[in-house]
Amino acid sequence: STSNMTEEMPQIETRVILVQEAGKHEELTKAIKTVKIMEVPVIKIKESCPGKSDEKIKEIKVPFVKMESVEEFEGLDSPEFENVFIVMDFQNPVFNHLYKADCRIIGPPVVLNCAQKGEPLPFSCRPLYCTSMMNLVLCFTGFRKKEELVRLVTLVHHMGGVIRKDFNSKVTHLVANYTHGEKFRVAVSLGTPIMKAEWIYKAWERRNEQDFCAAADNFKNEFKVPPFQDCILSFLGFSDEEKTNMEEMTEMQGGNHLPVGDERCTHLIVEENIVKELPFEPSEKLYVVKQEWFWGSIQMDARAGETMYLYEKANTPELKKSVSLLSLNTPNSNRKRRRLKETLAQLSRETDMSPFPPRKRPSAEHSLSIGSLLDISNTPESSINYGETPKSCTKSSKNSTPVPPKQSARWQVAKELYQTESNYVNILATIIQLFQVPLEEEGQRGGPILVPEEIKTIFGSIPDIFDVHSKIKDDLEDLIINWDESKSIGDIFLKYSKDLVKTYPPFVNFFEMRKETIIKCEKQKPRFHAFLKINQAKPECGRQSLVELLIRPVQRLPSVALLLNDLKKHTTDENPDKNTLEKAIGSLKEVMTHINEDKRKTEAQKQIFDVFYEVDGCPANLLSSHRSLVQRVETVSLGEHPCDRGEQVTLFLFNDCLEIARKRHKVIGTFRSPHSHTRPPPPLKHIHLMPLSQIKKVLDIRETEDCHNAFALLVRPPTEQANVLLSFQMTSEELPKESWLKMLCRHVANTICKADAENLIYTADPESFEVNTKDMDSTLSKASRAIKKTSKKVTRAFSFSKTPKRALRRALMTSHSSVEGRSPSSNDKHVVSRLTSTSSLAGIPSPSLISLPSFFERRSHTLSRSTTHLI
């Protein structure tokens, strides 16, 4: 070729051929007219870039052609056209003939998908039916039958996937027929999803769905190879409860379990802290592993390698050798003890500022709280850090003073304060590094263990608390290194008092919610349960659960307050730190008071939400930041307001309003699907949310033979011109009526800005307001009220008022016009008579409706006289 010439292959037009049933697909023919197609790669020969391919996208200029049989193929085959055959069935003889002829074949989903997205048809050298596995690279392992493997590979190619013989980092999915082998181990280490062959078959069944993707999590997670597939486990050294739990987890993760010693078992899971010797000699095929292998496999969502978790007996040669190397070589036992004593003394001189062990405070047995006790003696790091000083203590410092041979009591308490603070910071660091950080990591094997909202709920402000106490610990460490009796410890806590106020209330107030979230996630998510089990067994946790570690911030501030009190006792009056310690103790108490107040507010807000969800139809404006629930009272309505007499009414007294709700009636005649899972309806029905400013008087009804435990409210709604009387009988005996009325009047007075709350209570006779409770508890009264409620429901169910009068008249006129000019038949007469009777029935007033206005007139007349006298 010459230097400045570009030789190109001749242009070939692209032509679409619809084979058999594809030509009858109307949607497919419409899509072909709008789609663009990628031409066959054209090779340009240039000196600068030889062999470079350039793909051109070009519209289809030639109309599509339909083909019904194989015989027509010879007439359509021409070197002038690049034919693209659209075939609906990739298993019929026509497809096989085109495939053997090395034709370019695609399926209808490819065309429809490209037309929908406005993309060109993808170029593929293999038949491509759909793109549900496009950009996926698969590798196979464990398949012995060649026919099955060929079938799976063909389906993957038809769905746009790529196959690799050897496993490498570019493989996106491993399709495995067993849970061992080199490919399986590499996939587990890289976190590559390991799938069953069923995944490919099920994806092929959904090949005609346009937006379907085989790699979608909600689809592929169902076909992942479970961790314990092909495994038969047995458990040794666990309690009955733990063993039952682990056996259930085994079945959930695709495995089986048998008793210990069964020859069919593949794995023996051992509790290494309890089992010192196996009860039998295991076979070579049996894996004897620690429980960490079990929980690690569940957490990774794949079978972990056994070699890292093998159980070693206490009398193994390896262990004996390591023990012999640690033993002393001298035969004299007294010499051993003396050398050990000297070694311990040397270590004590190097790591401790004082040759004496930490002194136990005299007040510890009496004044130490549980939280403080746990902080000192039950921390995971207590066995290591307690009694030690920071590493920097051994370094020389210009400001450090020589340590006297006998330390003061104040120094001992200050050192104990530092040690507990150091332990506490280590616990917070353990929570963050061992639990929070791994849960927040991206790219976890098997996907995220918890969603971000759950992680935030569980850990909350732990990182902020850790930052504050790390600074406090550093300041205390500097103070201990450069110790002087005049050094101020109180200034350290005063310095960070504002930070403590910011960080602690959000954590402490929602601790119960954090605990409930952990318990719920542990039950619902096996991987999270396994994650907790693995970390709990680590020495950093001291075999304590996450809940037990998270309770430490709740206990820490009371513990610090006790230590500062003890430090104050051992501080002389001349020491300026005496007053500073008092201020520091006061600041800690303010923080704890602030926590308690926030906790009460949080609980009050939770109570409002409980009321909101308990009352059906409750107004949304009930939820307010300044509102709090004061009291709940169960009553029975004694009048016609706010509901029928005898109705069970619940009164919710808030600081500025009164929510009135009645007990919900049982719904009759409802039709629900037996498979529907709906939450049960709220037990109460909203009636009225009344501001306390509308209550003009609170009536204490005197106790008589016909009236017990009754009271009434004289209310003036803004939309009414007359007062309304609401009368109730208290049914709960826990709260006395007198206390309830005083409580109600006090909040009414606060709302209307009046100091004399007692003037709102008015004692009245029951006869003055026609209030009585005589027959409220009788069986006959209850039966009559039940009949009344049922009759109302039936009346509503068969009410003719649901059909407008105009519609009835139109139906009646239509029926008359339809029979006009001819003798009506018996059926027509029946219809006319029914419509006529219906119309007449709708027009006749009910006697009960006639009596209601007169009743309200008499009732309002009597009430107006009584209220006029009252006011």
C-alpha positions, 0 to 999 in steps of 0.5 A: 500500500502507498503511504497516503492512500486509504483502502477500504472494503466495499460498502455493504447494505444491511438488510433485515429478514423476518423469519416465519412468525417474526413477520407477523409480529406487528410491534416488531415490524414497527420497531425495525423502522425506527432502529439503527443498526451497527454495520459489520466492522470495516477494516481501514488499512493505514500505515500509521495504524494498521489493522485498526477497525472502525464500526459505523452506525447506519440507518437501514435503507433497504426495507425488511424482507419476510422469509417463510421457509429454508428454500427462500434462503438461497434467493435472499443470500447475496454478497451485496447485502449483510443479512440480519435474520430475526428468529422467534424460536432458537430451536426450530429447524430454520434456526439450525440451518441459518446457524450452520450457514454462519448467518447473523441471527438475533431475537425479537427482544433485542430489536424491541429493546434497542427501539425502546432505548434508541440504541443501535443493534449490537454486533454479535458473531453468535446468535443473540436472542436477548441482552439479559446477560450482556456484559456478564463474564461467566466461568464454570466449575464442577460440571461432569456431563458435557451435554449439560455444560454445552447447553448452559454455555449456549444459553449464556451466549444467546443472552449476550454473556461471555464464557471464560475457561479459566477463572480470573479477575474479569469473571463476574459470576462463577457457576458451580456444581459443587463447593470445593475446588480451586476456582471455587476458592478463588471466587470466595477470596475475591468475593465473586458471586457463586451461582447455581446452574438453575440461575441460567435456566430461569433467566432463559425462561424470562428471555422475552421480558424487555427490561429484565437483567439476570444480574439484578440482585432481587433475581440472582440472590435466589440462585446463589450457592448456599454456604453449606451446600453438600455439607453435613455438619455435627456440633460438639461442646455447645449448649442445647439452645446454641446447638438448636440455633446452629442446626436451624441456621445450617438448614437455612444455609442449604446444609444438613446436620447429624449427631456427633460421630456419624460417618456421613458427616463432612464437618465437625464444629467444635466449641474450642473453649469447652472441648479439650479432647475429641470423644473419637478419632476423626477420619481423614475425610472429616473436617474438624473446625472451630465455630468461627468457620461456621459463622464466617461462612454465613457472614461471607455467604459462601463456604469458607476455607477449612484450613484456616479454622482447623481445631487442634487438640490440647495434646498435639505435638505442635502445642507440646513443642510450643509449651516446652519452649516456654517452660523454664529449663532449671530443675530447681523449683525454688529457683524457678519461683525466684526467677519468675518473681524477679522477672515480674518485679522487673516488669513492674518497675518498667511499666508502673510508676509505683511499686504498690498495686492500685489501692482499693478506695474505701468508698468503693464497696458502698458508693460505687455504682454498677456502671463504675464497677463494670468500667473498672473490673469488667472491661475487655481490656481490664486484664491488660490495662488495669494497673498500667500507665501509658507508654509515655510514662516511661519516657523522661520529661522535663516537666515530670517530677520524681515519683515519691516512694509513697503516693498520696490518696489523691494520686491513687484516685486520679490514676484510677480515673485515668485507667478507667477512662483509658479502658472506656476509650478502648471499648469505644474503639473496639465498637467502632473498629470491630463492628461499625467500620466493617458494617459500613465498608463498601464491596462486602462479600455477599452484599451489605450486611445492614442498610445504612439506616440500621447502622446509624440507628445502632451506633448513633453518636458513638464516634463523637463520644469517642472523640471527646473521651479520647481528648479527656484521656490524653489530658489525664495522661499528661496530668499523670505524667507531670503529676503535681498535687496542685494540678486541676483535674476538674478543669479537664471535665469543665473544658469538655462539658459542652461536648458531653451535653451534645454527644450523650443525650442522643445516644442514651435517650435512644438506647432501647431503640438501638437494642431493639434494632440489634435484636430484630436484625439478628433474628431477621438477618443470619449474616448479621447474627454470624457477624456478631458471633464472630466478633464476640468470640474475639479477645478484644470484646472479652466475650461480650455482646454488642449490646453489652458493649453499647451500654457502657456510654449509658453507665460512664457518666455516673461512674465518672461522677463517683470518682470525682466525688472520691477525688474531692474527698481526698483533696485538701481545702487549700487546694484550688482544685477543690472548688473546680471539682465541685464545678465539674461534678455540677456540670456532670449532673447538669449533663445527666439532668439534660439527658433525663429531660431529653429522655422524658421529652422523647418518651412524651413524643413517643406517647403522642405517636402511640395515640396517633396510631391507636386512634383511627382518623386522628388529625395530623395536627395532634403531632406537635413538638410542644405537646405532651400527653398528660393523662389517659382516662377510660369513660362511658358516654352518659348523654347524646354528645359526643356520641351515643349513650353507653358508648365507651369513650377514651379521653386523652388529656394533653397539655393544651387539648383533649382528644375524644375517641370512642371504641371502634365498632366491629365491622360486619359484612366485610369481605377480605381475601384470605391471603391478604396480610393487612395490619389490624384496624386501630381500636379507637375511632376519632370523634373530636380534638378539642382545645382546652380553651373551649372548656368553660366549666368542669362539673363534678356530679355529686354521688347518688344512688343513681349516679356514680363516678360521673362528671361533665364538661360545659363546652362552647365550640366556636361554631356553635352559639349555645353551650354543649354538655358532655357527660361521662362516667369514669370506668377506671379505678386507678385514678380518682375522679377528684384527682382527674378533675383537678388535673384537667382544671389545672391544664385548662387554667394554664391554657387560658392564662388563669391562676385560679384553677379551682374556680373552674370546678362546679359541683352539681346535682345529677338531676339538674343536668339529667345525668344518671348511671343507673342502668349503664352496667345492666345486661338489659341496657347493654343488649339494648345498646347493642341492638341499637348499634346493629340497627344503625348498621343495617339501616346504613347498609340498606339505606335508600338515601344512597340512590339519589331521588333524581335517579329513582324518578328517571328510572320510574319515568323510563319504566313508564315510557317503556310500557306506554302504548302496550299492555304491561307484562307481569314483570313490568308490573312488578318493576313498576310496583317496586319502584313506586313503593321505593319512591313512596317509602323514601318520601315517608318520614320515619317516626324516629326522625320526627321525634328527634327535633322535638327531643333536641328542643326539649333537651336544649331548653332544659340545658339552656336554663341550667347553664344560664343559672350556672354562668 
